[in-house]
Amino acid sequence: MKPTLLFITNRFVIGGPAFHVADLARRLQSDFDVFIIGGEAALGEMNNLSIFYGLKNEPILLPEFSRRFNLINDFKSYFAIKRYIKELKPLVVHTHTAKPGVLGRYAAYTSKVKVIVHTYHGHLYRGYFNKIVTRLILWTDKRMVRYSSAIIALTNSQKKDLIDFLQIADTEKVRVIFPGIELDRFSFKLKAREKFRKRFHVDDQCLALGIVGRLVEIKNIKLFLRGIKKLKTEGIRVKGIVVGDGPEKRHLKDYCLTLGLTFAEFSVGTQDESVVFTSWQKDLTKVYSGLDGLALTSENEGAPYSLMEAQLVGLPIIASKVGGVEDIVLDGQTGLLFETEESFYTQLILWASNPELRKNLAANSRNFALASFNADRMTAETKKLYESLIPTKAS
């Protein structure tokens, strides 16, 4: 009889953490009886249970388990998780992202689960909340370290950040396992490129620069829009493609008007719009195939899946040097990194004005991503970590 492995993640949506858990779960089924608990989509997101194809056990959706803080719903979620742990009797509980990391780890600890592992896909200690809330989150996470058999960081930069913030004395408790992706899901498709550019009115003489993610303040999409404005001021034909949705969308559309940028939503409009808001797109391969570059302007990040996916398709990256970005994008080889607004504009103009550079970055991106972001390697390293913890905890 296989031991039970329970994953707890926050939302079954289009996004890195959900894909991460789905890829791991599929591959670990040969060794474990795998279950997944998750919550509802947040405002501006959409549930996407289809990414959990090929699983023996259907994902368990807790409607009250949401991204937003709600004391009543959070208590309900905690006790629901406790009930499932009592019913499933997992040998390993593996939590992902912030709230599941707190509720899930504490529920597992109080239920005497043998092995408790948590993966940080980013952290909330910088740029998300005011000082008081940030200190409370940090204090809580420090306590959660005690209940963890191991903590997984997705990059070396993230490991250092976690150790420094959480003041972890036993640094061996924090393991680095680079994220992996199902490689055959992402590759350049010429027909998809042609269809995408026709749909969003991007002709062959126009560059398409995209940005993918939830439209929230921390993603700093306004900087992306100012970048589009800067390129157009320099006489460069470019169209900004904003892929995603969220509470900032209305403000971003207003900001376009402030900058003098015309915009369209979905595929409505003419060829003249400077920016297109596409909302969520389920098949991102088609999006990446249609772009000439992908930007990331976030003020804080973990290990953004969009950058890994885009490199697999062979897209040049222009990204802020935050979190684990410099571990997954090779500056000057697969992309161009920046630290200030002015350097963002400099890198944008360099990307836009140099076709040979774009070609070289694209070729390097694909080769680097194929070698680095392999889901089989990620799964093997995760399984090895579980095995190293099980004998100690089960004895």
ABEGO torsion letter per residue (X at the ends): XBBBBBBBBABBBBEAAAAAAAAAAAAAAAABBBBBBBBBBBBGBBBBAAAABGBABBBBBBAABBABBBAAAAAAAAAAAAAAAAAAGBABBBBBEAAAAAAAAAAAAAAGBABBBBBBAEBAABGABBAAAAAAAAAAAAAAAAABABBBBABAAAAAAAAAAAGBABAAABBBBBBBBBAAABBBBAAAAAAAAAAAGBBAABBBBBBBEBBBAAAGAAAAAAAAAAAAAAGBBBBBBBBEBEAAAAAAAAAAAAAGBBBBBEABEBAABABBBAEBBABAAAAAAABABBBBABABBBBBAAAAAAAAAGBBBBBBBBEAAAAABBBGAABBBBABAAAAAAAAAAAAABAAAAAAAAAAAAAAAAAABBAAAAAAAAAAAAAAAAAAAAX
